[in-house]
Amino acid sequence: MALFPLNALNQRRWALFRANRRGFWSFWIFVVLFVVSLFAPLIANDKPIIASYKGEILYPVLVDYPESKFGGFLAKTNYHDPVNADEINANGWMIWPLIRYSYNTANAELPRPAPSPPASTLTRDEACAKYPLKAQDPQCVAGNMNWLGTDDGGRDVIARLIYGYRISIAFGLILTLLSSIIGIVLGAIQGYYGGWTDLLLQRFIEIWSSMPTLYLLIILSAFLAPSFWMLLLILVTFSWTGLVRLIRAEFLRARNFEYVRAARALGLSDTKIMFKHLLPNAMISAVTFMPFIIAGSVTTLSSLDYLGFGLPPGSPSLGELLTQGKNNIQAPWLGFTIFILMSTMLTLLVFMGEAVRDALDPRKTFQ
């Protein structure tokens, strides 16, 4: 705390936040999981992180080297191919990620049709018998296994979870930030000016929020190819109404306070009064609800992916894994895995929201 000195009020808020133990630890667990997911290509990838070939240091995780560099003829190197692996290991070495599959990598060595159960791949003895370089070969080590099984396309489940978690949280954070900015600005304008400005904007918001977002997404998907940014743009267009009423109420309550009248008397502009004097107090209520907005954004994206109107097919999507679990009842590891991840992620966000609410509540006292 010495690096970031806090005033007495913020020290009290931080102490209240820490006093909520489950919210405090949920925050750190959430942060650690998200930071780890940001390095997904270094954790789950079908390319080595770093390799040495004939004395040259290569970075396959960053650069797509052609197979001709290793004596082949294809435009892209398959490092799981035993021919390429033998060639590289015979003339150097490779350092692999912890999980040797990316989100779109199909395991070609499954002993049974996909979806296959956890850790189902060639055994070490089978791999060593099949590939001549034994322990040097990437197919021959115990780490080359599907720890949580594969989906019906033979793709590693844990790799898709890591990448899908990163996309879902990033989508939720960006959507919450953009929609909060729009909602806070419009709510501030409504509450501060009141009168016809408040009346007209309120009627517009009521009409706008009554529009069926899902139907509009279905219609737009017929004309536009779904993508991360297209979905974000559409959902931001309709999700900003959540904070408007809250900010409007705070500004309506405080616009006639004495310090606001004093600011007007001193000649301060409306913009300065709104965003320098009124907004900091109103933001307490807004920040309290932001973890819940993130949870709702993640759920919305997963729901759209589940219904087939979300990210493009093949994307590492949590909603797509939900569909996999529904369509493959004979593979319970798919349903259980995505259920545990989704419930854990949403639980962490809810607990964080409760801790933030306690920290910003002026009536809250230490237990």
Buried (B, 14 or more C-beta within 10 A) or exposed (E): EEEEEEEEEEEBBBEBBBBBEBBBBBBEBBEEBBEBBEEBBEBBBBBBBBBBBEEEEBEBBEEEBEBEBBEBEEEEBBBBBBEBBBBBBEBBEBEBBEBBBBBBBBBEBBEEEBBBBBEBBBEBEBBBEEBEBEEBBBBBBEEBBBEBBBBBBBBBBBBBBBBBBBBBBBBBBBBBEBBBEBBBBBBBBBBBBBEEEBEEBBEEBEEEBEEEBEEEBBEBBEEEEBEBEBBBBBBBBBBBBBBBBBBBBBBBEBBEEEEBEEBEEEEBEEEEBBBEBBBEEBBBBBBBBBBBBBBBBBBBBBBBBBBEBBBEEEBBBBBBBBBBBEEBEEBEBBBEBBEEBBEBBBBBBBBBBBBBBBBBEEEBEEE
